[in-house]
């Protein structure tokens, strides 16, 4: 289940709450009864493997140009 961070608009009390996706957002501060707002933070992302390179998903530069040139010349005929 995800952890959500909340902060009170009135007293500034900040806390985390573990909630299901289907649970309604909290609206009342447990300290003073004031209005809560969700705090947004950064997300940690880890890329594993050999890396991402420009050439990983591309055809060689000469191979990509040849089919386009031949198809346009055959379309002209």
Sine and cosine of phi, psi and omega as CSV:
sin_phi,cos_phi,sin_psi,cos_psi,sin_omega,cos_omega
0.00,0.00,0.59,-0.81,-0.02,-1.00
-0.96,0.26,0.42,-0.91,0.07,-1.00
-0.95,-0.30,0.80,-0.60,0.01,-1.00
-0.94,-0.33,0.61,-0.79,0.04,-1.00
-0.98,-0.22,0.73,-0.69,0.01,-1.00
-0.83,-0.56,0.43,-0.91,0.11,-0.99
-0.61,-0.79,0.61,-0.79,0.01,-1.00
-0.99,0.13,0.69,-0.72,0.04,-1.00
-0.96,0.29,-0.45,0.89,-0.05,-1.00
-1.00,0.07,-0.84,0.54,-0.13,-0.99
-0.98,-0.19,-0.19,0.98,0.02,-1.00
0.99,0.13,0.05,1.00,0.02,-1.00
-0.86,0.51,0.78,-0.63,-0.01,-1.00
-0.87,-0.49,0.64,-0.76,0.01,-1.00
-0.38,-0.92,0.25,-0.97,0.05,-1.00
-0.94,-0.34,0.55,-0.83,0.03,-1.00
-0.72,-0.70,0.74,-0.68,0.07,-1.00
-1.00,0.01,0.88,-0.47,-0.06,-1.00
-0.69,-0.72,0.45,-0.89,0.10,-0.99
-0.97,0.23,0.33,-0.94,0.05,-1.00
-0.89,0.47,-0.50,0.87,-0.05,-1.00
-1.00,0.10,-0.19,0.98,0.02,-1.00
-0.95,0.32,0.55,-0.84,0.08,-1.00
-0.96,0.28,0.49,-0.87,0.02,-1.00
-0.92,0.40,0.56,-0.83,0.05,-1.00
-0.95,0.32,0.58,-0.81,-0.05,-1.00
-0.81,-0.58,-0.27,0.96,-0.09,-1.00
-0.86,-0.51,0.75,-0.66,0.00,-1.00
-0.93,0.37,0.75,-0.66,0.02,-1.00
-0.95,0.31,-0.30,0.96,-0.02,-1.00
-1.00,0.06,-0.78,0.62,-0.11,-0.99
-0.87,-0.50,-0.15,0.99,-0.03,-1.00
0.99,0.11,0.11,0.99,-0.01,-1.00
-0.97,0.24,0.00,-1.00,-0.05,-1.00
-0.98,0.18,0.70,-0.71,0.02,-1.00
-0.99,-0.14,0.40,-0.92,0.16,-0.99
-0.71,-0.70,0.52,-0.86,0.05,-1.00
-0.98,0.21,0.65,-0.76,0.10,-1.00
-0.98,-0.19,0.64,-0.77,0.01,-1.00
-0.94,-0.35,0.71,-0.70,-0.01,-1.00
-0.84,-0.55,-0.10,-0.99,0.00,-1.00
-0.99,0.13,0.36,-0.93,0.01,-1.00
-0.92,-0.39,0.75,-0.66,0.03,-1.00
-0.99,0.11,0.82,-0.57,0.00,-1.00
-0.84,-0.54,0.73,-0.68,0.03,-1.00
-0.85,-0.52,0.81,-0.58,0.07,-1.00
-0.98,-0.21,0.88,-0.47,0.03,-1.00
-0.97,-0.24,0.44,-0.90,0.06,-1.00
0.87,-0.49,-0.25,-0.97,-0.08,-1.00
-0.98,0.21,-0.26,0.97,0.02,-1.00
0.86,-0.51,0.06,-1.00,0.01,-1.00
-0.87,-0.49,0.89,-0.46,-0.05,-1.00
-0.87,-0.49,0.38,-0.93,-0.03,-1.00
-0.88,0.48,-0.53,0.85,-0.07,-1.00
-1.00,0.04,-0.06,1.00,-0.07,-1.00
-0.90,0.44,-0.59,0.80,-0.09,-1.00
-0.88,-0.48,0.31,0.95,-0.03,-1.00
-0.89,-0.46,0.52,-0.86,0.10,-1.00
-0.98,0.21,0.33,-0.94,0.08,-1.00
-0.83,0.55,0.51,-0.86,-0.13,-0.99
-0.86,0.50,-0.56,0.83,0.00,-1.00
-0.96,0.27,-0.52,0.85,-0.07,-1.00
-0.96,0.28,-0.53,0.85,-0.04,-1.00
-0.95,0.31,-0.50,0.86,-0.07,-1.00
-0.99,0.13,-0.49,0.87,-0.08,-1.00
-0.90,0.43,-0.77,0.64,-0.02,-1.00
-0.89,0.46,-0.59,0.81,0.00,-1.00
-0.92,0.40,-0.65,0.76,-0.01,-1.00
-0.93,0.38,-0.65,0.76,-0.02,-1.00
-0.95,0.32,-0.57,0.82,0.01,-1.00
-0.95,0.32,-0.55,0.84,0.02,-1.00
-0.96,0.29,-0.55,0.83,0.02,-1.00
-0.95,0.30,-0.56,0.83,0.03,-1.00
-0.96,0.28,-0.45,0.89,0.03,-1.00
-0.95,0.30,-0.48,0.88,0.00,-1.00
-0.96,0.28,-0.48,0.88,-0.08,-1.00
-0.94,0.34,0.00,0.00,0.00,0.00
